[in-house]
């Protein structure tokens, strides 16, 4: 394409005992007569860890190096100022992450890219599945997928398919398996890759999927190699446990339309699958809580028919009382067990589906987590399904993990009902409860999770560990569990010699595969535990996961791979990070402002600021940008404290934060760049007896950069900059330009200061001086944030959360308590809020009288608009 030819692409996968080692190699040549940029673009499974990457250009290899994320960021940000490329790994789909790197190569030069990643294949519905994304984007002379599988238990079945496979291509998939070995190859010729006989477009665009299972003559399989072991547990032919399942469903107004209809469609199909031995119920939550039945109901044909009628009549309205819905579901399960309505040997499961965030009843997510954990008390499994991008996925995930379940994102699409039904199918056939695999404590030093609430049909439990004595060659394991009719209890044994016999075909085995499998599983579980941990426990889990990630060279959420490019690419470096689920990628805007009286003005479209052509006056900031300037909504003295401009709507949202003097609010917090901005409130000189709510202002601002170890404290009297233990102070009567490693500070006498960081983030702090004899007001500060696109997508805080685009819909405008200010229903962030139309003063152009600007006012300290509640943003200190 365009003079660049990818002449070879090979995907080589070796699977040993479920652990897959994958190498993707792509070779390209610049057939043109000038230098050109070539891209290496690969999608890999979210469950995989990258372990290696290199580029070889004309015989010279440029390797990627895996470092602690903080160290990699520092190296990366040094390169930013030299024209850095963007991050190399981004979430790209439901199951995949995209790894992209580009490099300029000279005319007639060749480049070889090689990417290695590893993953433990999970068993679902009775099969292991390996997923390979195929998308070369052009015809490739030598294209090949090779998969070699080695399973000591023997391979029972093996299949391969591709979403892009035509009848002609079907014959190019070669599949063989015998005994312990399986082999799949896919090698289409260049003509077979064409979309039509003379076309230059490639038909290779989609998913290539390998599925297999192993022979099972015993319930489990234990393997010992070089001081490590892995234990696979998947008994077959067990009688199915009955289950007690509560569906807790969000029926708030934001579920209206397609979402609620797809949910109902899925529930009707699920009802077809519920067995007569099962018990079930439906809890619906919006502003109120409603139940289908007061107790768990047996799944008789009559009850199922009645349930179908109930489901068909489900409608959506109101707000989101998530806490009330969950607690009611737990109460019904508790009562069913206490009153012996359900069998003692049964699996109790709660499946909760929501598309928004709690905004009525108990809306503080930490309080909800605590209450739910206490109510469940380890007895039931909670699965949280987050519908769309409006959910607080971190909250759903923490709550599920604390209650022995998991969270899953449900994507709004034409197959939403199938996604919901598919998840139910995964957990619909419990075979055992309270499974424990017990190993001799004095023999094992580091063990992965070995107790499990449920074992589901078609799945597999995997435990790995390290021996205290690396020369130990035998192991005895006690297995316990509760089945449908009786307890499961047996002992299994294995020694290294038996494993060695099973592994005589060494050419199929890569490296120390059991050790790497143990490391992969340990890191995965440490990261999962870290989600719900706090304080010292979280620090310890982080340290352990980081040490293993670095030792085994895995790109995890704690490490990054830095890719250095050759000199003709201006020494560019790229950084490969591991994205985490629940973090959405947004376009981040460029300019944000916090103004007087807690006034935050947020520009929510992407504009590159050029330069300030006029100093900031007391209430008159002027911007000149390359793009047309949107309307700015600002205010100095009048409520609301916060105004959010939404340019695409040509409108604004406003809200108050009513808090006392001395309270410190977190405005910006970026865990990636280490930049935080906090503001301390001051009140008037004395209380205004005529005002119901007293005025509040920013009287102190703290800007910190953790990576530079710099703290800037600003008050209307002083500016203090602290580097480590060294402090330097100035007053507003000074005119100063201070330059040091990583930042520049400019103080414009009695007007403003500019703090610019090498990472690109820039802050303006404006001094607002009032008449000294004013009976109530005193001097205060305004903060302006330029180049907020230099902050990461993880940025949060009262201001930082609005760096991402926001949209809203206004419905049902009707008269309010003030005839001049109508009320309406606003749908924003999947919440339904009652809002009031009003006007606020924009003092930008007319500092004395101001200009009336219309906005929709959100009540109750921005509840439903801001993430969480406003008290979540109160912090204990400026730094």
LINQUI-V118999 format. One record per backbone hydrogen bond with DSSP energy under -0.5 kcal/mol. CO is the residue of the C=O (numbers start at 1). NH is the residue of the N-H. If there is no record, write none. Layout:
co-><CO/CO>
nh-><NH/NH>
//
This chain:
co-><1/3/3/3/4/5/5/6/7/8/9/10/10/11/11/12/13/14/14/15/16/18/18/19/20/20/21/22/23/23/24/25/26/27/27/28/29/29/30/36/36/38/39/40/40/42/42/43/44/45/49/50/52/53/54/55/55/56/56/57/59/60/61/62/63/65/65/67/68/69/70/71/72/73/74/75/76/77/79/80/80/88/90/95/96/96/97/97/98/98/99/101/103/105/106/109/110/111/112/113/114/115/116/116/117/118/119/119/122/122/124/127/128/130/130/132/133/134/141/142/144/145/146/147/148/149/150/151/154/154/157/159/161/162/166/167/168/169/169/170/172/172/174/176/178/179/180/181/182/183/184/185/186/188/189/191/193/196/200/201/203/204/206/207/207/208/209/210/211/212/213/213/219/221/223/225/227/228/229/230/231/231/232/232/233/239/242/243/243/244/245/245/246/246/247/247/248/249/249/251/252/253/255/256/257/258/259/260/261/262/263/264/265/266/267/268/269/270/270/275/278/279/280/281/282/283/284/285/286/288/290/297/298/300/301/302/303/304/305/306/307/308/309/310/311/318/319/320/320/320/321/322/323/324/325/326/327/328/329/330/331/332/333/334/335/336/336/337/344/345/346/347/347/348/349/350/350/351/352/353/354/356/361/362/363/364/365/366/367/368/369/370/371/372/373/376/381/381/383/383/384/384/385/385/386/386/391/392/393/394/395/396/397/398/399/400/400/401/403/406/408/409/410/411/413/415/416/417/418/419/420/421/422/423/424/424/425/429/430/432/433/435/436/436/438/440/440/443/446/450/452/453/455/455/456/458/461/463/464/465/466/466/468/469/473/475/476/477/477/478/479/480/481/481/482/486/488/490/492/494/495/496/497/498/499/500/501/504/505/506/509/511/512/513/514/515/516/517/518/519/520/521/522/523/524/525/526/527/528/528/529/529/534/534/535/536/537/538/539/540/541/542/543/544/545/546/547/548/549/554/555/556/556/558/559/560/560/561/561/562/562/563/566/566/567/569/572/573/574/575/575/575/576/577/580/582/584/586/587/590/590/591/592/593/594/595/596/598/599/599/600/600/601/601/602/602/605/605/607/608/611/611/620/624/624/632/641/642/643/643/644/645/646/646/646/647/651/652/653/654/655/657/660/663/664/665/665/666/667/667/668/669/669/670/670/673/674/675/676/677/677/678/679/680/680/681/682/687/688/697/697/698/699/700/701/702/702/703/704/705/705/709/710/711/711/712/713/714/717/718/719/720/721/722/722/723/726/728/730/731/732/734/736/737/738/740/742/743/744/745/746/746/747/747/748/748/751/752/753/754/754/755/756/757/761/762/763/764/764/765/766/766/767/768/771/776/780/782/783/784/784/785/786/787/788/792/796/797/799/800/801/803/807/809/811/814/817/818/818/821/822/823/824/824/825/826/826/827/828/831/831/833/833/834/835/836/838/840/841/842/846/851/853/855/855/856/856/857/857/858/858/859/860/862/862/866/868/869/870/871/873/875>
nh-><4/5/31/32/6/7/29/141/142/27/144/12/25/13/146/23/148/16/21/150/19/20/121/16/22/119/14/117/12/25/115/10/113/7/8/111/5/31/108/38/105/103/41/42/101/44/99/133/97/48/118/555/116/64/114/57/62/58/112/60/61/57/63/55/564/67/562/560/72/73/74/75/76/77/78/79/80/81/82/83/84/100/98/46/92/93/44/99/90/100/42/40/38/36/109/30/58/28/56/26/54/24/51/52/22/49/20/121/124/129/127/124/212/132/210/208/135/206/143/9/11/186/13/184/15/182/17/154/156/215/213/211/209/165/170/171/171/172/173/173/174/187/185/183/181/155/151/178/149/176/147/174/145/143/193/194/203/199/139/195/205/137/134/163/209/132/161/130/159/128/156/157/234/232/230/228/467/225/465/223/233/463/221/234/461/484/347/245/279/349/247/281/248/351/249/283/353/251/285/317/255/256/260/259/261/262/263/264/265/266/267/268/269/270/271/272/273/273/274/278/299/245/297/247/292/249/290/251/321/286/284/280/300/304/305/306/307/308/309/310/311/312/313/313/314/253/321/322/359/360/325/326/327/328/329/330/331/332/333/334/335/336/337/338/339/341/342/340/346/242/348/244/349/381/246/352/383/248/385/250/387/392/363/323/365/368/369/370/371/372/373/374/375/376/377/379/350/383/352/385/386/408/354/387/388/410/393/396/397/398/399/400/401/402/403/403/405/404/382/384/386/411/388/413/416/419/420/421/422/423/424/425/426/427/427/428/428/457/241/455/482/452/438/480/478/443/444/468/466/437/435/434/431/432/459/126/233/231/448/229/445/446/470/472/496/494/440/479/492/438/490/436/483/488/433/483/481/479/477/475/499/500/501/502/503/503/504/506/508/509/511/513/516/517/518/519/520/521/522/523/524/525/526/527/528/529/530/531/531/532/532/533/537/538/539/540/541/542/543/544/545/546/547/548/549/550/551/552/554/556/50/559/578/69/578/67/562/563/576/65/564/574/569/571/570/572/565/85/563/88/89/577/561/579/583/584/586/588/805/787/788/603/785/601/783/599/599/600/595/601/602/643/593/603/604/645/590/607/609/626/613/624/617/610/611/634/600/655/602/645/653/647/649/650/651/650/646/856/644/858/642/659/663/681/875/667/679/798/799/800/677/671/796/674/675/707/706/670/704/667/668/702/665/699/700/662/697/689/691/682/699/781/716/680/714/678/704/712/676/709/710/724/705/713/722/703/720/701/732/715/730/713/728/711/724/726/723/721/719/734/750/736/747/739/745/743/758/740/756/738/748/754/736/749/751/752/767/748/765/746/756/763/744/760/757/786/755/766/784/753/768/782/769/780/774/685/768/766/594/764/786/592/762/790/791/795/669/801/802/803/804/589/829/827/825/823/819/816/821/818/837/814/826/835/811/828/833/809/831/828/833/826/835/859/824/857/855/853/843/851/850/842/840/838/857/654/858/836/859/656/862/863/863/865/866/864/864/872/873/874/666/664>
//
